[in-house]
Structure formats: C-alpha cells, structure tokens
Amino acid sequence: MSEITHEQVPTNGIELHVAVTGPKDGTPVVLCHGFPELWYSWRHQLDALGQAGYRAMAPDLRGYGASTLSSEVSDYGSDKLTGDLCGLLDHYGYDKANFVGHDWGAMLVWEMGRLHPERVSSIFNMSVPYSAAPAPPTEIFQVIFEGKFFYMLYFQPVGPAEAEFEADPRHFLRTMLYAAGGEGMANANALVVDAPAEGTKFMDILGEAPAQLPDWITEDDVDVYADAFNKSGFFGPVSFYRNMDANWGRSNGIEPSVYAYPVGFITGSLDPVNFMMPGAAEAMAGVMPDFRGGTVVEGAGHWVQQEKPDEVNAALLQFLADVG
C-alpha cells in the first residue's frame, strides 16, 4: 500500500485538506471529487498512483470535509475553485499537473482547462463529458423540465436542499450512493425520474437502499462520508450548482481548441449522466485537439472509480503512461 498523508494547504485565501501519496519527485496528479463526495472517493486511485510512482493529491474541495467552508454562494464559482487548484500547485511548487475529475470535479477540471490552460498537463475526466451549452444551463433546464422535478433546479434556492439532506446526512448519503450506482441504476433510473416539480424533494426520487449494500461500498465507507457531512453540512456542496450560470458566463465562447494537451474520458455504462447528456462523450472526439479516446466500464454506475477501481486504475495509468 502507498502511504497517504493528510495536509492542510493554504491556497487562494482558504485552506484545503489534501490527501497526498507517492514520491515527492513523482509526476503530479490532482484528483478532484464530485457531489456528494470527499478525497476518500479516490482511495483506490491514490494507492495505485502512489505505487506507480506518481505524486497524487486529492483535496477535499472548498466547502467539503476538512477544507474551508465559505459562507457566500459566489465563493463556489469556477473562478474561486480553479483559483484554489492553482494555489495548490503553487504551494507544492508545480507549474502544471495532470488533472483527474469526477462529476463536479470533472466540471471543475474542464473549467480549469478553459480558464488556466497553462497549468494543465493533461485531463482525464470521469462521468461528466465536456460540453458547451448554448445558453445559461438553468435556462435550458427550465425549458426541458418545465413543471417537472429536476434536481439541479431544486438545488438553486438556498435552504430546501440543505434542510432535506442535513435532517439525516447518513441516510441521504447511503441512499444516494446506492441509487446512482450500477445496482441502483439497473433497477430504476432514479435521477431522471418523471415527477412534478411542485412538492417533490430530492429523496422522493431516490427510493430506498437495500439492507445489504453492494460489495463496492461498505457501511464503514458510508460512515466516512457521513462523519464529514455531519460537520460540514451541505451549503457549500450544493452551492456549486448555484454557480452554473455564472460559470457559463465566465467560459462561454472559449473554444475547445484551448484544450491543447491530451484528454481522456471514462464513464460507467449505467451512469445517469449518460441519459442526461446522450452523445456528449462521442462529441468530444470531434472538437478536442488531442482526445485520446473514451472508455465505458460495463455495469458501473455514476461512482465508476469506486465501483470498478481495477478497470479505472488500468485506464488511468495507461493514459498517464501514454502522455508521459
């Protein structure tokens, strides 16, 4: 096993808690988690990367875990979040790094590549493909889901989502992890269910997780997430979604030619994002200057790097070896 150390890193006026492994002179790889996750989501990749000689860093993003909990919605915009990552590189003395993202972490890494391409050696993203929306995202969602529940619209006002999730963080996290995983998605396409916007809450569309969780996630794993969110709450994590339109305004018009470095992608065959963004992964090949291909992991849902770590680690390590 590769030893993992935990550090509080000053960056961009805040602190990030960062899990670090691998030799200090190894090629840097920054791992950015999604919602509602932590550095812990990369536990399998940290070990593999460290043993392969990479210097891997997995922060709790701003608002998560032991990182700073900012109090304003705008503190969770792409300008601040990418600034945090730039400061992380500065702290360790790196001009640039390979970036790996999952879910919101993938969206952050895409924005890192748009806003700070000079700090990026390569991108290997998971679950959420690159996209260039023709209008602010929430305006598009309001048209597509008129009168229907859509969780990203439910997340926009401050308060309702926090109250729902903080009433019982462990129950929410356990249910969410199961519902968006391969087993949950094979039984019901929970995150794109047809329900009215009025009176529907997020947990209403998830159903209940079984008494016995799938092999890839244990009750002890759920406890790690629950302990963190019991302390941090959900304002920061949900506020990532509240900055989608502002993020669009910052990067709209930046052409995909800015990604002038190797780009790879991996997703699970049962990831609900595939249903929300059909064809988006294939479209990357047509616009990315150096797209190295995408991998679909059969049977995996949204949490691909946790559900199928061996397949993900093999693809990630091959990508990093190929890009040097």
C-alpha positions as CSV (number, residue, x, y, z in Angstrom):
1,M,0.0,0.0,0.0
2,S,1.2,3.5,-0.8
3,E,1.2,5.7,2.4
4,I,-1.3,8.5,2.4
5,T,-0.6,11.7,4.4
6,H,-3.1,14.4,5.2
7,E,-2.2,18.1,5.0
8,Q,-3.9,21.4,5.4
9,V,-2.8,23.5,2.4
10,P,-3.1,27.3,2.4
11,T,-4.4,28.4,-1.0
12,N,-6.3,31.3,-2.5
13,G,-7.2,32.8,0.9
14,I,-8.6,29.5,2.3
15,E,-7.3,26.1,3.3
16,L,-7.8,22.8,1.5
17,H,-7.4,19.5,3.2
18,V,-5.4,17.3,0.8
19,A,-4.6,13.6,0.9
20,V,-1.2,13.1,-0.6
21,T,0.7,10.0,-1.7
22,G,3.6,8.9,-3.8
23,P,7.2,10.0,-4.1
24,K,7.8,13.8,-3.8
25,D,9.7,13.8,-7.2
26,G,6.9,12.0,-8.9
27,T,4.8,13.5,-11.7
28,P,1.9,15.4,-10.1
29,V,-1.6,14.2,-10.5
30,V,-4.5,16.2,-8.9
31,L,-7.8,14.3,-8.2
32,C,-11.0,16.3,-7.9
33,H,-14.0,14.6,-6.4
34,G,-17.7,15.2,-7.1
35,F,-21.0,15.6,-5.2
36,P,-21.6,14.5,-2.5
37,E,-18.1,13.1,-2.0
38,L,-14.6,13.7,-0.5
39,W,-11.0,12.9,-1.1
40,Y,-12.0,9.5,0.1
41,S,-13.7,8.8,-3.2
42,W,-10.2,8.4,-4.7
43,R,-8.9,5.9,-2.1
44,H,-8.4,3.2,-4.7
45,Q,-6.7,5.5,-7.2
46,L,-4.4,7.1,-4.6
47,D,-2.9,3.7,-3.8
48,A,-2.5,2.8,-7.4
49,L,-1.0,6.1,-8.4
50,G,1.4,6.2,-5.5
51,Q,2.6,2.7,-6.1
52,A,3.2,3.6,-9.8
53,G,5.4,6.5,-8.8
54,Y,3.1,9.4,-9.2
55,R,2.7,12.2,-6.7
56,A,-1.1,12.1,-6.3
57,M,-3.0,14.8,-4.4
58,A,-6.7,14.5,-3.7
59,P,-8.2,17.6,-2.0
60,D,-11.5,18.0,-0.3
61,L,-12.8,20.8,-2.5
62,R,-13.8,24.1,-0.9
63,G,-16.9,23.5,1.2
64,Y,-16.2,19.8,1.7
65,G,-14.7,17.8,4.5
66,A,-11.9,19.5,6.4
67,S,-11.4,22.2,3.8
68,T,-12.6,25.8,4.4
69,L,-16.4,26.3,4.4
70,S,-17.0,29.6,2.6
71,S,-20.2,31.4,3.5
72,E,-21.3,33.1,0.2
73,V,-22.8,31.3,-2.8
74,S,-20.4,33.1,-5.1
75,D,-17.5,31.6,-3.2
76,Y,-18.2,28.4,-5.0
77,G,-17.9,29.7,-8.6
78,S,-15.4,28.4,-11.1
79,D,-13.2,31.5,-10.6
80,K,-12.7,30.7,-6.9
81,L,-12.5,26.9,-7.3
82,T,-9.9,27.0,-10.1
83,G,-8.0,29.6,-8.1
84,D,-7.9,27.1,-5.3
85,L,-6.3,24.5,-7.6
86,C,-3.8,27.0,-8.9
87,G,-2.8,27.8,-5.4
88,L,-2.5,24.1,-4.6
89,L,0.0,23.8,-7.4
90,D,1.8,26.9,-6.2
91,H,2.1,25.5,-2.7
92,Y,3.8,22.4,-3.9
93,G,5.9,24.2,-6.5
94,Y,4.4,22.8,-9.7
95,D,4.0,24.9,-12.8
96,K,1.3,22.4,-14.0
97,A,-0.1,19.0,-13.3
98,N,-2.3,16.2,-14.7
99,F,-5.9,16.7,-13.6
100,V,-8.4,14.0,-13.0
101,G,-12.0,14.8,-12.1
102,H,-15.3,13.0,-11.4
103,D,-18.8,14.5,-11.5
104,W,-18.5,18.1,-10.2
105,G,-14.8,17.5,-10.1
106,A,-14.8,16.8,-13.8
107,M,-16.8,20.0,-14.4
108,L,-14.2,21.9,-12.3
109,V,-11.3,20.3,-14.3
110,W,-13.0,21.3,-17.6
111,E,-13.1,24.9,-16.3
112,M,-9.5,24.6,-15.1
113,G,-8.6,23.7,-18.7
114,R,-10.6,26.7,-20.0
115,L,-9.5,29.3,-17.5
116,H,-6.0,28.2,-16.7
117,P,-4.8,26.0,-19.6
118,E,-1.2,26.9,-18.8
119,R,-1.4,25.0,-15.5
120,V,-2.7,21.8,-17.1
121,S,-0.5,18.9,-18.5
122,S,-3.5,16.6,-19.3
123,I,-7.1,15.9,-18.4
124,F,-8.6,12.5,-17.6
125,N,-12.2,13.1,-16.6
126,M,-14.9,10.7,-15.4
127,S,-18.7,10.7,-15.7
128,V,-19.2,14.3,-17.0
129,P,-18.1,15.0,-20.5
130,Y,-17.0,18.3,-21.9
131,S,-19.9,20.4,-23.2
132,A,-20.5,23.9,-24.5
133,A,-24.1,24.9,-23.6
134,P,-25.7,27.5,-26.0
135,A,-27.3,29.3,-23.1
136,P,-27.1,29.5,-19.2
137,P,-27.7,26.0,-18.0
138,T,-30.6,26.7,-15.7
139,E,-32.5,28.5,-18.5
140,I,-32.1,25.3,-20.6
141,F,-33.2,23.1,-17.7
142,Q,-36.3,25.3,-17.1
143,V,-37.4,24.7,-20.7
144,I,-36.6,21.0,-20.8
145,F,-38.1,20.2,-17.4
146,E,-41.0,22.7,-17.3
147,G,-43.3,21.7,-14.5
148,K,-41.1,18.6,-13.7
149,F,-38.7,17.9,-10.9
150,F,-35.0,18.3,-11.8
151,Y,-32.6,18.2,-9.0
152,M,-30.3,20.9,-10.4
153,L,-33.2,23.3,-10.4
154,Y,-34.3,22.1,-6.9
155,F,-30.8,23.0,-5.7
156,Q,-30.9,26.6,-6.9
157,P,-32.7,28.3,-3.9
158,V,-30.7,28.3,-0.7
159,G,-32.3,26.3,2.1
160,P,-34.5,23.5,0.9
161,A,-31.8,21.0,-0.2
162,E,-29.7,21.8,2.9
163,A,-32.6,21.2,5.2
164,E,-33.5,17.9,3.5
165,F,-30.0,16.4,3.5
166,E,-29.0,17.7,6.9
167,A,-32.0,16.2,8.6
168,D,-30.2,12.8,8.3
169,P,-27.0,13.0,6.4
170,R,-26.1,9.4,6.7
171,H,-29.4,8.2,5.3
172,F,-29.2,10.6,2.4
173,L,-25.6,9.6,1.6
174,R,-26.2,5.9,1.8
175,T,-29.3,6.2,-0.4
176,M,-27.6,8.5,-2.9
177,L,-24.5,6.2,-3.2
178,Y,-26.7,3.2,-3.9
179,A,-29.2,4.9,-6.2
180,A,-26.7,6.3,-8.6
181,G,-24.5,3.2,-8.6
182,G,-24.8,0.4,-11.1
183,E,-27.1,-1.7,-9.0
184,G,-29.5,1.1,-8.2
185,M,-29.5,2.3,-11.9
186,A,-30.1,-1.2,-13.1
187,N,-33.3,-1.3,-11.0
188,A,-34.6,2.2,-11.6
189,N,-33.3,5.3,-13.5
190,A,-33.7,7.3,-10.3
191,L,-32.1,10.6,-11.1
192,V,-34.1,11.2,-14.3
193,V,-37.5,10.0,-13.0
194,D,-40.6,11.9,-14.1
195,A,-42.0,13.7,-11.1
196,P,-43.8,17.1,-10.7
197,A,-41.6,20.0,-9.5
198,E,-44.2,21.1,-7.0
199,G,-44.0,19.2,-3.8
200,T,-41.2,16.8,-4.8
201,K,-38.0,16.6,-2.8
202,F,-34.7,15.0,-3.9
203,M,-35.1,12.0,-1.7
204,D,-38.5,11.3,-3.1
205,I,-37.0,10.2,-6.4
206,L,-34.3,8.0,-5.0
207,G,-36.3,5.3,-3.3
208,E,-34.6,3.3,-0.5
209,A,-31.3,1.5,-0.5
210,P,-31.4,-2.2,0.4
211,A,-30.3,-3.5,3.8
212,Q,-27.3,-5.1,2.2
213,L,-25.2,-2.6,0.2
214,P,-23.3,-3.7,-2.9
215,D,-19.8,-5.0,-2.5
216,W,-18.1,-1.8,-3.7
217,I,-19.4,0.3,-0.8
218,T,-19.4,-0.7,2.9
219,E,-21.2,0.7,5.9
220,D,-17.8,1.9,7.1
221,D,-17.3,3.8,3.9
222,V,-20.7,5.4,4.3
223,D,-19.6,6.4,7.9
224,V,-16.6,8.2,6.5
225,Y,-18.8,10.4,4.3
226,A,-21.5,10.8,7.0
227,D,-19.0,11.9,9.6
228,A,-17.6,14.6,7.3
229,F,-21.0,15.9,6.2
230,N,-22.3,15.9,9.7
231,K,-19.6,18.5,10.4
232,S,-19.6,20.5,7.2
233,G,-23.2,20.5,6.2
234,F,-24.3,20.8,2.6
235,F,-24.4,24.5,1.8
236,G,-21.0,24.5,0.1
237,P,-21.5,21.4,-2.0
238,V,-25.0,22.4,-3.2
239,S,-23.7,25.9,-3.9
240,F,-21.5,24.5,-6.7
241,Y,-24.8,24.1,-8.6
242,R,-25.9,27.6,-7.8
243,N,-22.9,28.9,-9.8
244,M,-23.6,27.1,-13.0
245,D,-24.9,30.1,-14.9
246,A,-22.1,32.4,-13.6
247,N,-19.6,29.7,-14.6
248,W,-21.2,29.6,-18.1
249,G,-20.8,33.4,-18.3
250,R,-17.1,33.1,-17.5
251,S,-16.2,30.5,-20.0
252,N,-18.8,30.8,-22.7
253,G,-17.1,31.5,-26.0
254,I,-13.8,29.8,-25.1
255,E,-13.2,27.4,-27.9
256,P,-12.3,23.7,-27.2
257,S,-9.1,24.3,-29.1
258,V,-7.8,25.7,-25.7
259,Y,-7.5,22.1,-24.6
260,A,-4.2,21.7,-26.4
261,Y,-3.0,18.8,-24.4
262,P,-4.0,15.1,-24.0
263,V,-7.6,14.5,-22.9
264,G,-9.1,11.2,-21.8
265,F,-12.5,10.1,-20.5
266,I,-14.2,7.2,-18.7
267,T,-17.7,6.5,-17.6
268,G,-19.9,3.7,-16.4
269,S,-22.4,2.1,-18.8
270,L,-25.2,2.8,-16.3
271,D,-24.1,6.3,-15.3
272,P,-27.2,8.6,-15.2
273,V,-25.2,11.4,-16.8
274,N,-25.3,9.3,-20.0
275,F,-29.1,9.6,-20.1
276,M,-28.9,13.4,-19.4
277,M,-26.1,14.1,-22.0
278,P,-26.5,11.5,-24.7
279,G,-23.8,11.6,-27.3
280,A,-21.7,14.2,-25.4
281,A,-18.8,11.8,-24.8
282,E,-18.6,10.9,-28.5
283,A,-18.8,14.5,-29.5
284,M,-15.6,15.3,-27.6
285,A,-13.6,13.4,-30.2
286,G,-14.8,15.9,-32.9
287,V,-13.7,19.0,-31.0
288,M,-10.8,18.2,-28.8
289,P,-7.3,18.7,-30.4
290,D,-5.8,15.7,-28.7
291,F,-8.6,13.5,-27.5
292,R,-7.2,10.1,-26.6
293,G,-10.5,8.3,-26.5
294,G,-13.1,7.3,-24.1
295,T,-13.7,4.1,-22.0
296,V,-17.1,2.7,-21.0
297,V,-17.0,0.4,-18.0
298,E,-19.8,-2.1,-18.2
299,G,-22.0,-2.4,-15.2
300,A,-20.7,0.6,-13.5
301,G,-23.0,3.5,-12.5
302,H,-22.1,7.0,-11.5
303,W,-19.3,6.2,-9.0
304,V,-17.2,4.5,-11.5
305,Q,-13.8,4.9,-9.8
306,Q,-15.3,3.4,-6.6
307,E,-17.4,0.7,-8.2
308,K,-14.8,-0.6,-10.6
309,P,-11.4,0.5,-9.4
310,D,-9.4,-2.1,-11.2
311,E,-10.8,-1.1,-14.6
312,V,-10.5,2.6,-13.8
313,N,-6.9,2.3,-12.5
314,A,-5.8,0.4,-15.5
315,A,-7.3,3.0,-17.9
316,L,-5.9,6.0,-15.9
317,L,-2.4,4.5,-15.5
318,Q,-2.3,3.7,-19.3
319,F,-3.4,7.2,-20.1
320,L,-0.8,8.8,-17.9
321,A,1.9,6.5,-19.2
322,D,1.0,7.4,-22.8
323,V,1.1,11.1,-22.2
324,G,4.4,11.0,-20.3
